[in-house]
Amino acid sequence: MPPRTPKACRKRGCRSTTTDPSGYCENHKSEGWKQYKPGQSRHQRGYGTKWEVIRARILRRDKGLCQSCLKQGRAVEASCVDHIIAKAQSGTDEDSNLQSLCWPCHAAKTARERTR
């Protein structure tokens, strides 16, 4: 098998390259997990009982369908409720900032937001 092509480190501002599958250079290998707030429960991260009530309401409002897939003319069952404007970018839990998404659409949207 040929060696991996070196790519830029995923850490913003880093000029190093890496062949590691994580996408981070040796200096930043653990950076990808720092945003997950280790040691905190879902309640401490803001996704407790109150969130479960909001989540159920949004899934009902959107009739259990992925809003992203619906825009493309496909009816796919939603399994996640997503913040349109992420909480990290000062988004809120208001109904107007929430949408139902299927897992693949949610994962893709989250990945796009992390690269910004």
C-alpha positions as CSV (number, residue, x, y, z in Angstrom):
1,M,0.0,0.0,0.0
2,P,1.4,3.4,-0.9
3,P,2.2,5.9,1.9
4,R,-0.4,8.5,2.8
5,T,-0.1,11.9,1.3
6,P,0.7,14.6,3.9
7,K,-2.2,17.0,4.5
8,A,-2.5,20.3,6.4
9,C,-3.2,19.9,10.1
10,R,-6.9,20.4,11.0
11,K,-6.0,22.8,13.9
12,R,-6.8,26.4,12.8
13,G,-3.6,28.4,12.2
14,C,-1.2,25.4,12.3
15,R,1.2,25.2,9.4
16,S,2.3,21.6,10.0
17,T,1.4,18.7,7.8
18,T,0.4,15.2,8.9
19,T,-0.3,11.7,7.5
20,D,-2.2,10.7,10.7
21,P,-5.8,9.6,9.9
22,S,-7.2,12.0,12.6
23,G,-6.0,14.9,10.5
24,Y,-4.0,16.5,13.3
25,C,-0.2,16.9,13.5
26,E,1.8,15.5,16.5
27,N,1.4,18.7,18.4
28,H,-2.4,18.8,18.1
29,K,-3.4,15.1,18.0
30,S,-5.8,15.5,21.0
31,E,-7.4,18.7,19.8
32,G,-10.4,17.0,18.1
33,W,-11.8,15.7,21.4
34,K,-11.4,19.0,23.5
35,Q,-14.7,20.4,22.2
36,Y,-16.7,17.4,23.6
37,K,-16.4,18.7,27.2
38,P,-15.2,15.5,28.8
39,G,-16.5,14.5,32.1
40,Q,-19.8,16.4,31.7
41,S,-23.2,14.7,31.6
42,R,-25.8,15.6,29.0
43,H,-27.6,17.5,31.7
44,Q,-24.5,19.6,32.4
45,R,-24.1,20.3,28.7
46,G,-27.7,21.6,28.5
47,Y,-29.5,18.6,27.1
48,G,-31.5,17.4,30.0
49,T,-35.2,17.0,30.7
50,K,-36.1,20.4,29.3
51,W,-34.3,19.6,26.1
52,E,-36.2,16.3,25.7
53,V,-39.5,18.2,25.9
54,I,-38.3,20.7,23.3
55,R,-37.0,17.9,21.1
56,A,-40.3,16.0,21.1
57,R,-42.2,19.3,20.2
58,I,-39.9,20.0,17.2
59,L,-40.1,16.4,15.9
60,R,-43.9,16.7,16.2
61,R,-43.9,20.1,14.5
62,D,-41.8,18.8,11.6
63,K,-44.0,15.6,11.3
64,G,-40.9,13.5,12.1
65,L,-39.3,14.3,8.7
66,C,-35.8,15.4,7.9
67,Q,-36.1,19.0,6.8
68,S,-32.9,18.9,4.7
69,C,-34.0,15.8,2.8
70,L,-37.5,17.3,2.4
71,K,-36.0,20.3,0.6
72,Q,-34.4,17.8,-1.9
73,G,-37.8,16.1,-2.4
74,R,-37.1,13.0,-0.3
75,A,-39.1,11.9,2.7
76,V,-36.7,10.6,5.3
77,E,-37.5,10.0,9.0
78,A,-35.7,12.5,11.3
79,S,-33.9,11.2,14.4
80,C,-32.2,14.4,15.6
81,V,-33.2,18.0,16.4
82,D,-30.5,20.4,15.3
83,H,-29.8,24.1,16.1
84,I,-29.8,26.0,12.8
85,I,-27.4,28.5,14.3
86,A,-25.2,26.5,16.7
87,K,-25.3,27.2,20.4
88,A,-21.5,27.8,20.2
89,Q,-22.3,30.7,17.7
90,S,-24.8,32.2,20.1
91,G,-27.8,30.2,18.8
92,T,-30.8,29.6,21.1
93,D,-33.2,26.9,21.9
94,E,-36.1,28.9,20.4
95,D,-38.3,26.8,18.1
96,S,-37.4,29.1,15.1
97,N,-33.8,28.0,15.5
98,L,-34.5,24.3,15.6
99,Q,-35.0,21.8,12.8
100,S,-35.5,18.0,12.6
101,L,-32.8,16.2,10.7
102,C,-31.9,12.5,9.9
103,W,-28.6,11.3,11.3
104,P,-26.6,11.6,8.0
105,C,-27.7,15.2,7.5
106,H,-27.0,16.1,11.1
107,A,-23.5,14.6,10.9
108,A,-22.7,16.4,7.7
109,K,-24.0,19.8,9.0
110,T,-22.1,19.4,12.2
111,A,-18.9,18.6,10.2
112,R,-19.3,21.6,8.0
113,E,-19.8,23.9,11.1
114,R,-16.6,22.5,12.7
115,T,-14.5,23.4,9.7
116,R,-15.6,27.1,9.8
